[in-house]
Amino acid sequence: MNLEARKIEFVQEFLKIQSEEVVSRLEKILRKENIAPDESIFEPMTQDDLNKRIDQSESDFQNNRFKSSSELLAKYQ
C-alpha cells in the first residue's frame, strides 16, 4: 500500500473515533512529530553523559524507582 492510500485509510479510521481521549493522544503525537528537531542539529551524548545516565538508571532500579513493562502497557491501553 502506498503512502497516499495509507493516509486516506488513516483519515477514514480517524473519523470513526468517538473517544476524545484518543483524539487528544493522536493530536499530541502529530504535534510532537511536526516539531521534531532537525537531525542536523542533533548533538550526540558524550561518553561521560552516557555513563552518568547509566549510573542514574542503575541507582533508580536498585531503589525501586521504576515501572514494569506491564505497568506501562496498562497505562496506554
PDB file with one MODEL, atoms N, CA, C and O in Angstrom:
MODEL        1
ATOM      1  N   MET A   1       0.849  -1.168   0.000  1.00  0.00           N
ATOM      2  CA  MET A   1       0.000   0.000   0.000  1.00  0.00           C
ATOM      3  C   MET A   1       0.900   1.238   0.000  1.00  0.00           C
ATOM      4  O   MET A   1       1.825   1.344   0.805  1.00  0.00           O
ATOM      5  N   ASN A   2       0.621   2.159  -0.902  1.00  0.00           N
ATOM      6  CA  ASN A   2       1.453   3.361  -0.980  1.00  0.00           C
ATOM      7  C   ASN A   2       1.057   4.374   0.095  1.00  0.00           C
ATOM      8  O   ASN A   2       0.056   4.205   0.791  1.00  0.00           O
ATOM      9  N   LEU A   3       1.845   5.405   0.211  1.00  0.00           N
ATOM     10  CA  LEU A   3       1.652   6.392   1.268  1.00  0.00           C
ATOM     11  C   LEU A   3       0.294   7.092   1.160  1.00  0.00           C
ATOM     12  O   LEU A   3      -0.384   7.281   2.169  1.00  0.00           O
ATOM     13  N   GLU A   4      -0.099   7.472  -0.033  1.00  0.00           N
ATOM     14  CA  GLU A   4      -1.380   8.164  -0.201  1.00  0.00           C
ATOM     15  C   GLU A   4      -2.541   7.285   0.263  1.00  0.00           C
ATOM     16  O   GLU A   4      -3.443   7.762   0.951  1.00  0.00           O
ATOM     17  N   ALA A   5      -2.523   6.022  -0.104  1.00  0.00           N
ATOM     18  CA  ALA A   5      -3.589   5.102   0.291  1.00  0.00           C
ATOM     19  C   ALA A   5      -3.595   4.915   1.806  1.00  0.00           C
ATOM     20  O   ALA A   5      -4.659   4.840   2.421  1.00  0.00           O
ATOM     21  N   ARG A   6      -2.422   4.840   2.402  1.00  0.00           N
ATOM     22  CA  ARG A   6      -2.330   4.692   3.861  1.00  0.00           C
ATOM     23  C   ARG A   6      -2.879   5.927   4.567  1.00  0.00           C
ATOM     24  O   ARG A   6      -3.566   5.810   5.581  1.00  0.00           O
ATOM     25  N   LYS A   7      -2.578   7.115   4.030  1.00  0.00           N
ATOM     26  CA  LYS A   7      -3.082   8.349   4.625  1.00  0.00           C
ATOM     27  C   LYS A   7      -4.614   8.406   4.553  1.00  0.00           C
ATOM     28  O   LYS A   7      -5.277   8.789   5.517  1.00  0.00           O
ATOM     29  N   ILE A   8      -5.148   8.030   3.425  1.00  0.00           N
ATOM     30  CA  ILE A   8      -6.606   8.034   3.261  1.00  0.00           C
ATOM     31  C   ILE A   8      -7.248   7.048   4.230  1.00  0.00           C
ATOM     32  O   ILE A   8      -8.250   7.366   4.870  1.00  0.00           O
ATOM     33  N   GLU A   9      -6.679   5.867   4.337  1.00  0.00           N
ATOM     34  CA  GLU A   9      -7.198   4.862   5.270  1.00  0.00           C
ATOM     35  C   GLU A   9      -7.109   5.363   6.714  1.00  0.00           C
ATOM     36  O   GLU A   9      -8.028   5.156   7.506  1.00  0.00           O
ATOM     37  N   PHE A  10      -6.002   6.021   7.047  1.00  0.00           N
ATOM     38  CA  PHE A  10      -5.833   6.561   8.397  1.00  0.00           C
ATOM     39  C   PHE A  10      -6.902   7.613   8.694  1.00  0.00           C
ATOM     40  O   PHE A  10      -7.520   7.587   9.758  1.00  0.00           O
ATOM     41  N   VAL A  11      -7.117   8.520   7.774  1.00  0.00           N
ATOM     42  CA  VAL A  11      -8.123   9.578   7.976  1.00  0.00           C
ATOM     43  C   VAL A  11      -9.513   8.966   8.127  1.00  0.00           C
ATOM     44  O   VAL A  11     -10.294   9.407   8.971  1.00  0.00           O
ATOM     45  N   GLN A  12      -9.824   7.972   7.331  1.00  0.00           N
ATOM     46  CA  GLN A  12     -11.121   7.313   7.453  1.00  0.00           C
ATOM     47  C   GLN A  12     -11.293   6.673   8.824  1.00  0.00           C
ATOM     48  O   GLN A  12     -12.360   6.785   9.429  1.00  0.00           O
ATOM     49  N   GLU A  13     -10.267   6.012   9.315  1.00  0.00           N
ATOM     50  CA  GLU A  13     -10.322   5.412  10.655  1.00  0.00           C
ATOM     51  C   GLU A  13     -10.393   6.491  11.727  1.00  0.00           C
ATOM     52  O   GLU A  13     -11.116   6.345  12.713  1.00  0.00           O
ATOM     53  N   PHE A  14      -9.643   7.578  11.536  1.00  0.00           N
ATOM     54  CA  PHE A  14      -9.654   8.688  12.488  1.00  0.00           C
ATOM     55  C   PHE A  14     -11.062   9.272  12.619  1.00  0.00           C
ATOM     56  O   PHE A  14     -11.506   9.585  13.724  1.00  0.00           O
ATOM     57  N   LEU A  15     -11.744   9.414  11.521  1.00  0.00           N
ATOM     58  CA  LEU A  15     -13.093   9.990  11.551  1.00  0.00           C
ATOM     59  C   LEU A  15     -14.094   9.104  12.298  1.00  0.00           C
ATOM     60  O   LEU A  15     -15.144   9.590  12.719  1.00  0.00           O
ATOM     61  N   LYS A  16     -13.795   7.845  12.466  1.00  0.00           N
ATOM     62  CA  LYS A  16     -14.680   6.923  13.193  1.00  0.00           C
ATOM     63  C   LYS A  16     -14.462   6.971  14.708  1.00  0.00           C
ATOM     64  O   LYS A  16     -15.276   6.446  15.467  1.00  0.00           O
ATOM     65  N   ILE A  17     -13.386   7.586  15.142  1.00  0.00           N
ATOM     66  CA  ILE A  17     -13.052   7.611  16.572  1.00  0.00           C
ATOM     67  C   ILE A  17     -14.098   8.418  17.336  1.00  0.00           C
ATOM     68  O   ILE A  17     -14.449   9.530  16.943  1.00  0.00           O
ATOM     69  N   GLN A  18     -14.588   7.842  18.430  1.00  0.00           N
ATOM     70  CA  GLN A  18     -15.581   8.506  19.262  1.00  0.00           C
ATOM     71  C   GLN A  18     -15.006   9.000  20.584  1.00  0.00           C
ATOM     72  O   GLN A  18     -15.665   9.753  21.300  1.00  0.00           O
ATOM     73  N   SER A  19     -13.805   8.591  20.910  1.00  0.00           N
ATOM     74  CA  SER A  19     -13.188   8.935  22.193  1.00  0.00           C
ATOM     75  C   SER A  19     -12.379  10.220  22.073  1.00  0.00           C
ATOM     76  O   SER A  19     -11.472  10.326  21.247  1.00  0.00           O
ATOM     77  N   GLU A  20     -12.726  11.199  22.916  1.00  0.00           N
ATOM     78  CA  GLU A  20     -11.964  12.449  22.919  1.00  0.00           C
ATOM     79  C   GLU A  20     -10.540  12.222  23.406  1.00  0.00           C
ATOM     80  O   GLU A  20      -9.611  12.897  22.962  1.00  0.00           O
ATOM     81  N   GLU A  21     -10.371  11.274  24.314  1.00  0.00           N
ATOM     82  CA  GLU A  21      -9.036  10.960  24.829  1.00  0.00           C
ATOM     83  C   GLU A  21      -8.128  10.433  23.719  1.00  0.00           C
ATOM     84  O   GLU A  21      -6.961  10.815  23.633  1.00  0.00           O
ATOM     85  N   VAL A  22      -8.658   9.568  22.883  1.00  0.00           N
ATOM     86  CA  VAL A  22      -7.859   9.013  21.786  1.00  0.00           C
ATOM     87  C   VAL A  22      -7.497  10.115  20.795  1.00  0.00           C
ATOM     88  O   VAL A  22      -6.366  10.175  20.313  1.00  0.00           O
ATOM     89  N   VAL A  23      -8.450  10.976  20.496  1.00  0.00           N
ATOM     90  CA  VAL A  23      -8.182  12.083  19.576  1.00  0.00           C
ATOM     91  C   VAL A  23      -7.095  12.986  20.159  1.00  0.00           C
ATOM     92  O   VAL A  23      -6.201  13.427  19.436  1.00  0.00           O
ATOM     93  N   SER A  24      -7.166  13.259  21.451  1.00  0.00           N
ATOM     94  CA  SER A  24      -6.150  14.094  22.103  1.00  0.00           C
ATOM     95  C   SER A  24      -4.770  13.469  22.017  1.00  0.00           C
ATOM     96  O   SER A  24      -3.784  14.153  21.744  1.00  0.00           O
ATOM     97  N   ARG A  25      -4.704  12.163  22.253  1.00  0.00           N
ATOM     98  CA  ARG A  25      -3.406  11.477  22.179  1.00  0.00           C
ATOM     99  C   ARG A  25      -2.844  11.537  20.765  1.00  0.00           C
ATOM    100  O   ARG A  25      -1.645  11.745  20.580  1.00  0.00           O
ATOM    101  N   LEU A  26      -3.699  11.357  19.773  1.00  0.00           N
ATOM    102  CA  LEU A  26      -3.229  11.423  18.383  1.00  0.00           C
ATOM    103  C   LEU A  26      -2.781  12.842  18.030  1.00  0.00           C
ATOM    104  O   LEU A  26      -1.802  13.023  17.305  1.00  0.00           O
ATOM    105  N   GLU A  27      -3.492  13.845  18.539  1.00  0.00           N
ATOM    106  CA  GLU A  27      -3.078  15.229  18.310  1.00  0.00           C
ATOM    107  C   GLU A  27      -1.694  15.489  18.901  1.00  0.00           C
ATOM    108  O   GLU A  27      -0.857  16.132  18.267  1.00  0.00           O
ATOM    109  N   LYS A  28      -1.454  14.991  20.113  1.00  0.00           N
ATOM    110  CA  LYS A  28      -0.154  15.173  20.751  1.00  0.00           C
ATOM    111  C   LYS A  28       0.952  14.518  19.927  1.00  0.00           C
ATOM    112  O   LYS A  28       2.027  15.091  19.751  1.00  0.00           O
ATOM    113  N   ILE A  29       0.680  13.319  19.426  1.00  0.00           N
ATOM    114  CA  ILE A  29       1.670  12.627  18.606  1.00  0.00           C
ATOM    115  C   ILE A  29       1.967  13.436  17.345  1.00  0.00           C
ATOM    116  O   ILE A  29       3.126  13.605  16.967  1.00  0.00           O
ATOM    117  N   LEU A  30       0.932  13.925  16.712  1.00  0.00           N
ATOM    118  CA  LEU A  30       1.108  14.702  15.485  1.00  0.00           C
ATOM    119  C   LEU A  30       1.899  15.976  15.745  1.00  0.00           C
ATOM    120  O   LEU A  30       2.795  16.318  14.973  1.00  0.00           O
ATOM    121  N   ARG A  31       1.575  16.684  16.828  1.00  0.00           N
ATOM    122  CA  ARG A  31       2.317  17.899  17.163  1.00  0.00           C
ATOM    123  C   ARG A  31       3.784  17.585  17.435  1.00  0.00           C
ATOM    124  O   ARG A  31       4.681  18.301  16.988  1.00  0.00           O
ATOM    125  N   LYS A  32       4.011  16.508  18.171  1.00  0.00           N
ATOM    126  CA  LYS A  32       5.382  16.126  18.503  1.00  0.00           C
ATOM    127  C   LYS A  32       6.171  15.796  17.236  1.00  0.00           C
ATOM    128  O   LYS A  32       7.329  16.193  17.109  1.00  0.00           O
ATOM    129  N   GLU A  33       5.571  15.089  16.322  1.00  0.00           N
ATOM    130  CA  GLU A  33       6.244  14.720  15.077  1.00  0.00           C
ATOM    131  C   GLU A  33       6.510  15.946  14.208  1.00  0.00           C
ATOM    132  O   GLU A  33       7.528  16.009  13.520  1.00  0.00           O
ATOM    133  N   ASN A  34       5.617  16.902  14.236  1.00  0.00           N
ATOM    134  CA  ASN A  34       5.781  18.091  13.395  1.00  0.00           C
ATOM    135  C   ASN A  34       6.810  19.063  13.938  1.00  0.00           C
ATOM    136  O   ASN A  34       7.329  19.886  13.184  1.00  0.00           O
ATOM    137  N   ILE A  35       7.118  18.993  15.224  1.00  0.00           N
ATOM    138  CA  ILE A  35       8.113  19.901  15.786  1.00  0.00           C
ATOM    139  C   ILE A  35       9.407  19.180  16.134  1.00  0.00           C
ATOM    140  O   ILE A  35      10.256  19.725  16.839  1.00  0.00           O
ATOM    141  N   ALA A  36       9.557  17.961  15.640  1.00  0.00           N
ATOM    142  CA  ALA A  36      10.783  17.206  15.906  1.00  0.00           C
ATOM    143  C   ALA A  36      11.971  17.998  15.390  1.00  0.00           C
ATOM    144  O   ALA A  36      11.921  18.556  14.294  1.00  0.00           O
ATOM    145  N   PRO A  37      13.033  18.050  16.169  1.00  0.00           N
ATOM    146  CA  PRO A  37      14.197  18.832  15.735  1.00  0.00           C
ATOM    147  C   PRO A  37      14.834  18.261  14.472  1.00  0.00           C
ATOM    148  O   PRO A  37      14.788  17.059  14.210  1.00  0.00           O
ATOM    149  N   ASP A  38      15.409  19.137  13.727  1.00  0.00           N
ATOM    150  CA  ASP A  38      16.125  18.756  12.517  1.00  0.00           C
ATOM    151  C   ASP A  38      17.301  17.860  12.905  1.00  0.00           C
ATOM    152  O   ASP A  38      18.040  18.169  13.839  1.00  0.00           O
ATOM    153  N   GLU A  39      17.468  16.766  12.193  1.00  0.00           N
ATOM    154  CA  GLU A  39      18.556  15.842  12.516  1.00  0.00           C
ATOM    155  C   GLU A  39      19.930  16.498  12.423  1.00  0.00           C
ATOM    156  O   GLU A  39      20.886  16.037  13.046  1.00  0.00           O
ATOM    157  N   SER A  40      20.024  17.558  11.656  1.00  0.00           N
ATOM    158  CA  SER A  40      21.318  18.212  11.507  1.00  0.00           C
ATOM    159  C   SER A  40      21.744  18.946  12.773  1.00  0.00           C
ATOM    160  O   SER A  40      22.928  19.244  12.935  1.00  0.00           O
ATOM    161  N   ILE A  41      20.803  19.246  13.680  1.00  0.00           N
ATOM    162  CA  ILE A  41      21.174  19.922  14.924  1.00  0.00           C
ATOM    163  C   ILE A  41      21.193  18.955  16.106  1.00  0.00           C
ATOM    164  O   ILE A  41      21.304  19.381  17.256  1.00  0.00           O
ATOM    165  N   PHE A  42      21.087  17.686  15.834  1.00  0.00           N
ATOM    166  CA  PHE A  42      21.185  16.671  16.880  1.00  0.00           C
ATOM    167  C   PHE A  42      22.603  16.629  17.414  1.00  0.00           C
ATOM    168  O   PHE A  42      23.565  16.533  16.652  1.00  0.00           O
ATOM    169  N   GLU A  43      22.723  16.700  18.728  1.00  0.00           N
ATOM    170  CA  GLU A  43      24.040  16.643  19.341  1.00  0.00           C
ATOM    171  C   GLU A  43      24.152  15.348  20.143  1.00  0.00           C
ATOM    172  O   GLU A  43      23.425  15.174  21.121  1.00  0.00           O
ATOM    173  N   PRO A  44      25.027  14.454  19.759  1.00  0.00           N
ATOM    174  CA  PRO A  44      25.142  13.178  20.465  1.00  0.00           C
ATOM    175  C   PRO A  44      25.619  13.369  21.908  1.00  0.00           C
ATOM    176  O   PRO A  44      26.286  14.348  22.245  1.00  0.00           O
ATOM    177  N   MET A  45      25.254  12.408  22.734  1.00  0.00           N
ATOM    178  CA  MET A  45      25.654  12.419  24.134  1.00  0.00           C
ATOM    179  C   MET A  45      27.150  12.121  24.250  1.00  0.00           C
ATOM    180  O   MET A  45      27.698  11.323  23.490  1.00  0.00           O
ATOM    181  N   THR A  46      27.786  12.762  25.197  1.00  0.00           N
ATOM    182  CA  THR A  46      29.199  12.452  25.430  1.00  0.00           C
ATOM    183  C   THR A  46      29.291  11.130  26.187  1.00  0.00           C
ATOM    184  O   THR A  46      28.306  10.666  26.762  1.00  0.00           O
ATOM    185  N   GLN A  47      30.460  10.539  26.184  1.00  0.00           N
ATOM    186  CA  GLN A  47      30.667   9.289  26.902  1.00  0.00           C
ATOM    187  C   GLN A  47      30.404   9.493  28.403  1.00  0.00           C
ATOM    188  O   GLN A  47      29.820   8.634  29.063  1.00  0.00           O
ATOM    189  N   ASP A  48      30.839  10.624  28.917  1.00  0.00           N
ATOM    190  CA  ASP A  48      30.632  10.945  30.330  1.00  0.00           C
ATOM    191  C   ASP A  48      29.139  11.069  30.655  1.00  0.00           C
ATOM    192  O   ASP A  48      28.671  10.536  31.661  1.00  0.00           O
ATOM    193  N   ASP A  49      28.396  11.777  29.796  1.00  0.00           N
ATOM    194  CA  ASP A  49      26.950  11.911  29.998  1.00  0.00           C
ATOM    195  C   ASP A  49      26.260  10.550  29.954  1.00  0.00           C
ATOM    196  O   ASP A  49      25.375  10.267  30.760  1.00  0.00           O
ATOM    197  N   LEU A  50      26.666   9.730  29.024  1.00  0.00           N
ATOM    198  CA  LEU A  50      26.088   8.394  28.904  1.00  0.00           C
ATOM    199  C   LEU A  50      26.354   7.577  30.168  1.00  0.00           C
ATOM    200  O   LEU A  50      25.453   6.913  30.682  1.00  0.00           O
ATOM    201  N   ASN A  51      27.583   7.625  30.664  1.00  0.00           N
ATOM    202  CA  ASN A  51      27.918   6.891  31.882  1.00  0.00           C
ATOM    203  C   ASN A  51      27.121   7.395  33.087  1.00  0.00           C
ATOM    204  O   ASN A  51      26.680   6.602  33.918  1.00  0.00           O
ATOM    205  N   LYS A  52      26.938   8.719  33.179  1.00  0.00           N
ATOM    206  CA  LYS A  52      26.132   9.279  34.263  1.00  0.00           C
ATOM    207  C   LYS A  52      24.685   8.806  34.170  1.00  0.00           C
ATOM    208  O   LYS A  52      24.051   8.493  35.179  1.00  0.00           O
ATOM    209  N   ARG A  53      24.186   8.762  32.966  1.00  0.00           N
ATOM    210  CA  ARG A  53      22.804   8.306  32.767  1.00  0.00           C
ATOM    211  C   ARG A  53      22.654   6.832  33.134  1.00  0.00           C
ATOM    212  O   ARG A  53      21.651   6.441  33.732  1.00  0.00           O
ATOM    213  N   ILE A  54      23.627   6.027  32.787  1.00  0.00           N
ATOM    214  CA  ILE A  54      23.623   4.605  33.148  1.00  0.00           C
ATOM    215  C   ILE A  54      23.671   4.453  34.660  1.00  0.00           C
ATOM    216  O   ILE A  54      22.919   3.663  35.231  1.00  0.00           O
ATOM    217  N   ASP A  55      24.551   5.205  35.311  1.00  0.00           N
ATOM    218  CA  ASP A  55      24.653   5.147  36.777  1.00  0.00           C
ATOM    219  C   ASP A  55      23.332   5.536  37.438  1.00  0.00           C
ATOM    220  O   ASP A  55      22.893   4.890  38.390  1.00  0.00           O
ATOM    221  N   GLN A  56      22.706   6.593  36.928  1.00  0.00           N
ATOM    222  CA  GLN A  56      21.424   7.038  37.483  1.00  0.00           C
ATOM    223  C   GLN A  56      20.354   5.964  37.288  1.00  0.00           C
ATOM    224  O   GLN A  56      19.564   5.706  38.196  1.00  0.00           O
ATOM    225  N   SER A  57      20.326   5.346  36.128  1.00  0.00           N
ATOM    226  CA  SER A  57      19.346   4.293  35.844  1.00  0.00           C
ATOM    227  C   SER A  57      19.541   3.093  36.764  1.00  0.00           C
ATOM    228  O   SER A  57      18.574   2.528  37.273  1.00  0.00           O
ATOM    229  N   GLU A  58      20.776   2.717  36.970  1.00  0.00           N
ATOM    230  CA  GLU A  58      21.058   1.588  37.864  1.00  0.00           C
ATOM    231  C   GLU A  58      20.664   1.926  39.297  1.00  0.00           C
ATOM    232  O   GLU A  58      20.123   1.080  40.009  1.00  0.00           O
ATOM    233  N   SER A  59      20.928   3.140  39.718  1.00  0.00           N
ATOM    234  CA  SER A  59      20.540   3.584  41.054  1.00  0.00           C
ATOM    235  C   SER A  59      19.015   3.567  41.199  1.00  0.00           C
ATOM    236  O   SER A  59      18.488   3.092  42.206  1.00  0.00           O
ATOM    237  N   ASP A  60      18.317   4.081  40.198  1.00  0.00           N
ATOM    238  CA  ASP A  60      16.850   4.069  40.227  1.00  0.00           C
ATOM    239  C   ASP A  60      16.323   2.651  40.353  1.00  0.00           C
ATOM    240  O   ASP A  60      15.398   2.398  41.124  1.00  0.00           O
ATOM    241  N   PHE A  61      16.892   1.739  39.616  1.00  0.00           N
ATOM    242  CA  PHE A  61      16.445   0.346  39.666  1.00  0.00           C
ATOM    243  C   PHE A  61      16.687  -0.253  41.051  1.00  0.00           C
ATOM    244  O   PHE A  61      15.808  -0.910  41.609  1.00  0.00           O
ATOM    245  N   GLN A  62      17.868  -0.029  41.598  1.00  0.00           N
ATOM    246  CA  GLN A  62      18.201  -0.580  42.918  1.00  0.00           C
ATOM    247  C   GLN A  62      17.308   0.001  44.017  1.00  0.00           C
ATOM    248  O   GLN A  62      17.049  -0.664  45.020  1.00  0.00           O
ATOM    249  N   ASN A  63      16.844   1.223  43.833  1.00  0.00           N
ATOM    250  CA  ASN A  63      15.995   1.880  44.826  1.00  0.00           C
ATOM    251  C   ASN A  63      14.508   1.796  44.472  1.00  0.00           C
ATOM    252  O   ASN A  63      13.685   2.553  44.986  1.00  0.00           O
ATOM    253  N   ASN A  64      14.189   0.852  43.578  1.00  0.00           N
ATOM    254  CA  ASN A  64      12.800   0.546  43.203  1.00  0.00           C
ATOM    255  C   ASN A  64      12.061   1.765  42.620  1.00  0.00           C
ATOM    256  O   ASN A  64      10.860   1.928  42.835  1.00  0.00           O
ATOM    257  N   ARG A  65      12.780   2.606  41.890  1.00  0.00           N
ATOM    258  CA  ARG A  65      12.170   3.759  41.228  1.00  0.00           C
ATOM    259  C   ARG A  65      12.043   3.463  39.732  1.00  0.00           C
ATOM    260  O   ARG A  65      12.751   4.036  38.904  1.00  0.00           O
ATOM    261  N   PHE A  66      11.135   2.564  39.417  1.00  0.00           N
ATOM    262  CA  PHE A  66      10.908   2.196  38.020  1.00  0.00           C
ATOM    263  C   PHE A  66       9.516   1.620  37.876  1.00  0.00           C
ATOM    264  O   PHE A  66       8.851   1.319  38.868  1.00  0.00           O
ATOM    265  N   LYS A  67       9.077   1.467  36.640  1.00  0.00           N
ATOM    266  CA  LYS A  67       7.795   0.836  36.330  1.00  0.00           C
ATOM    267  C   LYS A  67       8.071  -0.366  35.446  1.00  0.00           C
ATOM    268  O   LYS A  67       8.952  -0.336  34.587  1.00  0.00           O
ATOM    269  N   SER A  68       7.314  -1.411  35.669  1.00  0.00           N
ATOM    270  CA  SER A  68       7.469  -2.608  34.843  1.00  0.00           C
ATOM    271  C   SER A  68       6.839  -2.363  33.475  1.00  0.00           C
ATOM    272  O   SER A  68       6.046  -1.435  33.312  1.00  0.00           O
ATOM    273  N   SER A  69       7.181  -3.173  32.513  1.00  0.00           N
ATOM    274  CA  SER A  69       6.609  -3.023  31.176  1.00  0.00           C
ATOM    275  C   SER A  69       5.099  -3.227  31.210  1.00  0.00           C
ATOM    276  O   SER A  69       4.373  -2.571  30.463  1.00  0.00           O
ATOM    277  N   SER A  70       4.608  -4.136  32.075  1.00  0.00           N
ATOM    278  CA  SER A  70       3.155  -4.352  32.152  1.00  0.00           C
ATOM    279  C   SER A  70       2.453  -3.113  32.720  1.00  0.00           C
ATOM    280  O   SER A  70       1.337  -2.793  32.310  1.00  0.00           O
ATOM    281  N   GLU A  71       3.097  -2.420  33.656  1.00  0.00           N
ATOM    282  CA  GLU A  71       2.511  -1.172  34.188  1.00  0.00           C
ATOM    283  C   GLU A  71       2.432  -0.101  33.092  1.00  0.00           C
ATOM    284  O   GLU A  71       1.440   0.619  32.979  1.00  0.00           O
ATOM    285  N   LEU A  72       3.481  -0.013  32.305  1.00  0.00           N
ATOM    286  CA  LEU A  72       3.484   0.984  31.223  1.00  0.00           C
ATOM    287  C   LEU A  72       2.447   0.637  30.163  1.00  0.00           C
ATOM    288  O   LEU A  72       1.740   1.518  29.673  1.00  0.00           O
ATOM    289  N   LEU A  73       2.354  -0.636  29.807  1.00  0.00           N
ATOM    290  CA  LEU A  73       1.362  -1.037  28.812  1.00  0.00           C
ATOM    291  C   LEU A  73      -0.046  -0.763  29.296  1.00  0.00           C
ATOM    292  O   LEU A  73      -0.891  -0.312  28.522  1.00  0.00           O
ATOM    293  N   ALA A  74      -0.316  -1.034  30.586  1.00  0.00           N
ATOM    294  CA  ALA A  74      -1.644  -0.811  31.146  1.00  0.00           C
ATOM    295  C   ALA A  74      -2.019   0.680  31.081  1.00  0.00           C
ATOM    296  O   ALA A  74      -3.178   1.030  30.861  1.00  0.00           O
ATOM    297  N   LYS A  75      -1.032   1.533  31.271  1.00  0.00           N
ATOM    298  CA  LYS A  75      -1.278   2.971  31.249  1.00  0.00           C
ATOM    299  C   LYS A  75      -1.736   3.454  29.871  1.00  0.00           C
ATOM    300  O   LYS A  75      -2.559   4.366  29.781  1.00  0.00           O
ATOM    301  N   TYR A  76      -1.218   2.860  28.811  1.00  0.00           N
ATOM    302  CA  TYR A  76      -1.502   3.340  27.464  1.00  0.00           C
ATOM    303  C   TYR A  76      -2.507   2.504  26.699  1.00  0.00           C
ATOM    304  O   TYR A  76      -2.664   2.675  25.490  1.00  0.00           O
ATOM    305  N   GLN A  77      -3.181   1.614  27.379  1.00  0.00           N
ATOM    306  CA  GLN A  77      -4.216   0.820  26.688  1.00  0.00           C
ATOM    307  C   GLN A  77      -5.586   1.359  26.984  1.00  0.00           C
ATOM    308  O   GLN A  77      -6.579   0.823  26.493  1.00  0.00           O
TER     309      GLN A  77
ENDMDL
END
